[in-house]
Amino acid sequence: MLKFVSLFLFSVLTQLLMAQKPFIGRLEYNLVSVDLLNKDTIEGKLFIYALDSLVRYNYLMSDGKKQESIHHLPKHKLLSLIEIDGQFFAIQINDTSKAEDPYQLHKNRKWQQIAGLKCREANLAYSDRNVLLYYSKSIPAHYFVGLKGAPGLPVKGQIPTDFGYMAFELQKIDFQQPPFSLFVPEKKYKVLPLKAFLEWSQTNQNSPDQD
């Protein structure tokens, strides 16, 4: 009986030690957006700031486009930060995206060191293509956006898009705690529910132009 209890406790402790811990810090990715239809390539950066369950995503593309959002992971809610004609809005959105993407993952026996993380290689089989993915189990997958259901943080790979793909690769990782101010919209932002913002947008578009 004592031997059984000892084995049970050893098993529980092992699982707890191997469990993925919340991430606090910053991740910096290089991005390459490839449009096969228009034969266009745009480079960019993705910065991920994480404070346990709070995450901020900053996309900066070489064509000047940017996208910023603040997420509360357990509540599946986010604030999309946008600017329209000099006005700043923080749009409240419920994240209703699917838990997993439509692919099958097959783990390979190859490993690679990327940005200081030990990453395992896997093959992602979509309905129309196969791509390689490198992931690290040292950081939970849910801190990355655009590829859900991975067994660990996606570190290097490609995400299919409507007309091509988005390639990504982790460049830097910083375990220092980011300032809390990153997860609170600045005072210049007007916080609106999505419905109210859509109503404002519709009214603004229908308003006559003023010289």
Number of C-alpha atoms within 10 A of each C-alpha: 6 7 8 9 10 11 12 12 12 12 11 11 12 11 11 11 9 10 13 14 13 13 19 19 17 19 21 18 21 18 21 19 21 19 16 13 9 9 9 10 14 13 16 18 20 21 18 20 25 27 20 15 15 19 24 22 21 17 16 18 18 13 9 7 9 15 14 16 19 24 23 18 15 8 10 12 15 20 25 21 21 17 11 8 5 7 10 17 19 25 22 21 16 15 14 8 10 9 10 11 13 14 17 15 18 12 15 13 7 10 14 14 11 18 16 11 17 15 23 21 19 21 17 21 15 14 9 7 9 14 14 16 23 26 25 23 19 17 20 19 20 19 25 18 11 15 19 20 17 22 15 21 22 28 24 20 21 24 15 17 12 8 13 18 17 19 17 22 20 21 15 15 15 12 11 11 14 15 12 10 8 15 20 13 18 12 8 10 16 15 18 17 13 16 12 13 17 13 11 13 13 11 10 11 10 9 9 7 7 4 3
